[in-house]
Amino acid sequence: AVRLLKRGGVLVYSTCTVTLAENEEQVAWALSTFPCLTLEPQEPHIGAEGMLGAGLSPEQLRLLQRFRPELSWDQTEKKVPLISRVDGDTIGFFIAKFLKN
């Protein structure tokens, strides 16, 4: 996909898993294999940042979005902000946004 992407193009990598191997490690691999790629901010950013352990910098981890499954959450609690409820209503999800320079 990177080779087919034109300069200035955006590539989104997304999974429905919470594993480091399928998420942050793939991002680290892509960045080291394709130096033309950079991570870009995502809007809206309603997920948690990336997980430590794949060799990504704290700045890079902040550019990732990770949605973790919660053990339980009260759907009747209307005082909970929408962002918190969205983060808790998932089986696991991950998003990375790359720009080809």
C-alpha contacts under 8 A as a table, 3 or more apart, distances in Angstrom:
res1	aa1	res2	aa2	distance
1	A	4	L	5.23
1	A	5	L	6.18
2	V	5	L	5.12
2	V	11	L	7.69
2	V	34	F	7.77
2	V	100	K	7.69
3	R	6	K	7.82
5	L	9	G	5.91
5	L	10	V	7.70
5	L	11	L	7.71
5	L	100	K	7.27
6	K	9	G	5.36
6	K	100	K	7.14
7	R	100	K	5.21
7	R	101	N	5.35
8	G	99	L	6.23
8	G	100	K	5.26
8	G	101	N	5.68
9	G	99	L	5.85
9	G	100	K	5.56
10	V	97	K	6.96
10	V	98	F	5.67
10	V	99	L	4.72
10	V	100	K	6.51
11	L	97	K	5.95
11	L	98	F	5.05
11	L	99	L	6.35
11	L	100	K	7.76
12	V	95	I	7.03
12	V	96	A	5.77
12	V	97	K	4.60
12	V	98	F	6.18
13	Y	95	I	5.78
13	Y	96	A	5.10
13	Y	97	K	6.40
13	Y	98	F	7.90
14	S	93	F	7.32
14	S	94	F	5.36
14	S	95	I	4.46
14	S	96	A	6.37
15	T	22	E	7.59
15	T	23	N	7.17
15	T	93	F	5.69
15	T	94	F	5.21
15	T	95	I	6.83
16	C	91	I	7.30
16	C	92	G	5.42
16	C	93	F	4.27
16	C	94	F	6.35
17	T	22	E	7.30
17	T	23	N	7.75
17	T	91	I	7.53
17	T	92	G	5.06
17	T	93	F	5.48
17	T	94	F	6.89
18	V	22	E	7.74
18	V	23	N	7.28
18	V	66	R	7.67
18	V	67	F	7.81
18	V	68	R	6.71
18	V	92	G	5.35
18	V	93	F	6.45
18	V	94	F	7.14
19	T	22	E	5.55
19	T	23	N	6.26
20	L	23	N	5.16
20	L	24	E	5.41
20	L	25	E	5.99
20	L	51	M	7.16
20	L	53	G	7.60
20	L	54	A	7.29
21	A	24	E	6.61
21	A	25	E	5.05
21	A	26	Q	6.67
22	E	25	E	6.38
22	E	26	Q	5.88
23	N	26	Q	5.40
23	N	27	V	6.45
23	N	94	F	6.68
24	E	27	V	4.99
24	E	28	A	6.16
24	E	50	G	6.76
24	E	51	M	6.92
24	E	54	A	5.82
24	E	56	L	7.65
25	E	28	A	5.04
25	E	29	W	6.11
25	E	54	A	5.03
25	E	55	G	7.97
26	Q	29	W	4.98
26	Q	30	A	6.10
27	V	30	A	5.11
27	V	31	L	6.19
27	V	96	A	7.37
28	A	31	L	5.22
28	A	32	S	6.22
28	A	54	A	6.52
28	A	55	G	6.90
28	A	56	L	6.30
29	W	32	S	5.25
29	W	33	T	5.89
30	A	33	T	5.12
30	A	34	F	5.71
30	A	37	L	7.59
31	L	34	F	5.38
31	L	35	P	5.80
31	L	36	C	7.90
31	L	37	L	5.92
31	L	38	T	6.89
32	S	35	P	5.98
34	F	37	L	5.81
35	P	38	T	7.66
36	C	100	K	5.46
36	C	101	N	5.09
37	L	98	F	6.00
37	L	99	L	5.54
37	L	100	K	4.68
37	L	101	N	6.20
38	T	98	F	5.40
38	T	99	L	5.35
38	T	100	K	6.66
38	T	101	N	7.45
39	L	60	Q	6.84
39	L	63	L	6.65
39	L	96	A	7.15
39	L	97	K	5.77
39	L	98	F	4.55
39	L	99	L	6.36
40	E	63	L	6.37
40	E	96	A	7.97
40	E	97	K	5.48
40	E	98	F	5.60
40	E	99	L	6.41
41	P	63	L	5.27
41	P	64	L	7.81
41	P	97	K	7.10
42	Q	45	H	5.67
42	Q	63	L	6.97
42	Q	64	L	7.84
42	Q	97	K	6.80
45	H	65	Q	6.94
46	I	65	Q	7.47
46	I	83	I	6.01
46	I	87	D	7.34
47	G	65	Q	4.85
47	G	66	R	5.27
47	G	67	F	5.35
47	G	87	D	6.19
48	A	64	L	7.81
48	A	65	Q	5.50
48	A	66	R	5.00
48	A	67	F	6.20
49	E	61	L	5.53
49	E	62	R	4.82
49	E	63	L	6.84
49	E	64	L	5.40
49	E	65	Q	5.20
49	E	66	R	5.83
50	G	61	L	4.49
50	G	62	R	6.42
50	G	63	L	7.69
50	G	64	L	5.28
50	G	65	Q	6.16
50	G	66	R	5.86
51	M	54	A	7.81
51	M	61	L	6.83
52	L	55	G	7.24
52	L	56	L	7.28
52	L	61	L	7.66
53	G	56	L	7.58
56	L	60	Q	5.93
56	L	61	L	6.37
57	S	60	Q	5.09
57	S	61	L	6.23
58	P	61	L	5.02
58	P	62	R	6.30
59	E	62	R	5.25
59	E	63	L	6.77
60	Q	63	L	5.26
60	Q	64	L	6.95
61	L	64	L	5.42
62	R	65	Q	7.66
63	L	96	A	7.38
64	L	94	F	7.60
64	L	95	I	6.05
64	L	96	A	5.18
64	L	97	K	7.52
65	Q	94	F	5.65
65	Q	95	I	5.12
65	Q	96	A	6.70
66	R	92	G	7.57
66	R	93	F	5.88
66	R	94	F	4.55
66	R	95	I	6.60
67	F	87	D	5.56
67	F	88	G	7.58
67	F	90	T	6.86
67	F	92	G	5.33
67	F	93	F	4.94
67	F	94	F	6.23
68	R	87	D	6.81
68	R	88	G	6.92
68	R	90	T	6.81
68	R	91	I	6.90
68	R	92	G	4.86
68	R	93	F	6.84
69	P	87	D	7.63
69	P	88	G	5.79
69	P	89	D	6.89
69	P	90	T	5.35
69	P	91	I	5.01
69	P	92	G	5.42
70	E	73	W	7.03
70	E	88	G	5.23
70	E	89	D	7.51
70	E	90	T	7.83
72	S	88	G	7.86
73	W	85	R	7.84
73	W	88	G	6.85
74	D	77	E	5.55
75	Q	78	K	7.60
75	Q	85	R	7.85
77	E	80	V	6.02
78	K	81	P	7.64
80	V	84	S	6.55
80	V	85	R	6.77
81	P	84	S	5.43
81	P	85	R	6.51
82	L	85	R	5.00
82	L	86	V	6.01
83	I	86	V	5.15
83	I	87	D	6.24
84	S	87	D	5.17
84	S	88	G	6.32
85	R	88	G	5.15
85	R	89	D	6.20
86	V	89	D	5.30
86	V	90	T	7.45
87	D	90	T	6.68
90	T	93	F	7.10
